[in-house]
């Protein structure tokens, strides 16, 4: 299978002003590489502050990057400028977390869905209204709802508008940034089913950002686990959930409470919080919280090494 | 049998709407025993938090009021109490932690001052003793280096630490009941596991009863002894956690469990679509109608469901308010 998205050594850093003209750099994403196959879903998981959202937004060029390469459908996406970039943006669209703040309250639903076609789409003007109607049907909204404003919709319906907008330019890659976190569980199920149906019908590729491991388990083909800007483990779905190798992944998985009470035994609790991202520790960044740490862990940063064909771990003890 | 610590009888809370009064809590009865954890589950707008606010005597003034029913705490009816009496209970014997640990703390006072304030006001401690006790409490909620962190401001702490501070404040007066309203929703899972661990140990050590409000069935399975499933201001189902989760007797409970993709002990290739509970919670104006309010979203519903409110049916300790409970 061919990779639609190939990210190599992506780094994203932010300047932190320290007063008196001093600036420190916060590496939100530090030398990260991953691929997503066409028609598949790669999830990036991790705690808040791990860099998962920044990595995805960096791929879409919604935040400036500071190094690396993003190959999207054979095109060097990070090298594009001006008009070329504007056109290429049609290939990557984002579904945002908060269906309340991500829709313009002054626009009617149809105008919201149409906006990407007008700004970056290639569809002739005459066909756009028809395409909006088609999108409404695809995401399960009724035609008469096209004239309504966002506040007249429920949270789940708003997220459907957000999905219709993301589909408007016929993108190849859709970034779902915590797309269901703000929804009630029953509505969340409706949206997850819709996303999977659209993927099957339209052959979409998802880069799925979530902190909810149950949802990730359900949606993904591959999973990358991030900790402090680094990928610590990368694997296909079954390997990651049934045979996690990195202590951080193990801790993350065992922290999720489940209705399957046989899962809730032998919890691996990790103490404390991640260290200060402005002064990341030498060696393995997880060492300060790792229950299996030894002296060698604090010397060199572990590389992401393959344990099997589909499974890579950045831990010297894996 | 000993008297329950808290007993709610036929509680009805009405909210003022433009169109009149709507019962946001409709005929709710339940008991909470010392040392146990009772969980409230349901979607937003089902009355979970409203019940908690009523117990705390914190219903929004002029909008919400207790229309009928009793809230018996230690044999006294809190629904009839005036502000002074309530204030003696609130914070002392029943306290509460909220979802958002950032906005619940005052940003311009150190966490030590905020814990000490509670002790000075409720326990009449002097400044020095209250400060010393604040350090002990921070230590008890496992804040590392409590002696120096006691002088930290909320913004200097992580979300998990702030929630620990909230727990320390709530526990300062050794309450008999701790109400935790979605205490970990804003936190990462690893931090959630730490907070749950802490709450469980505290419950065991101090005998504090916990009311845990959540939408996460996994959290219920792990934390609670008994659970109440709320739907549209009414109890849909309640009982001990294991039977309710393993064999729900209400289609709403069943829907809440099966619509979430869970982590299982062993995953397989199989990934069927999630069970959908179609639609959303009905509007407040239709609460209180003599019908099953879940009928519009239920595939078992028939005319009876749409025209008569179902009574509670008992299956041992498990109770379900569904006309078809025996078929589920």
Interface residues (C-beta under 8 A of the other chain):
Chain A: X47 X48 X154 X156 X184 X185 X186 X187 X188 X189 X190 X192 X193 X196 X197 X211 X213 X214 X215 X217 X218 X219 X237 X238 X241 X242 X251 X252 X253 X254 X255 X256 X257 X258 X259 X260 X261 X262 X263 X264 X267 X269 X270 X271 X272 X273
Chain B: X43 X44 X144 X158 X159 X160 X161 X188 X189 X190 X191 X192 X193 X194 X196 X197 X215 X216 X217 X218 X219 X221 X222 X223 X242 X245 X255 X256 X257 X259 X260 X261 X262 X263 X264 X265 X266 X267 X268 X269 X271 X273 X274 X275 X276 X277 X278 X280
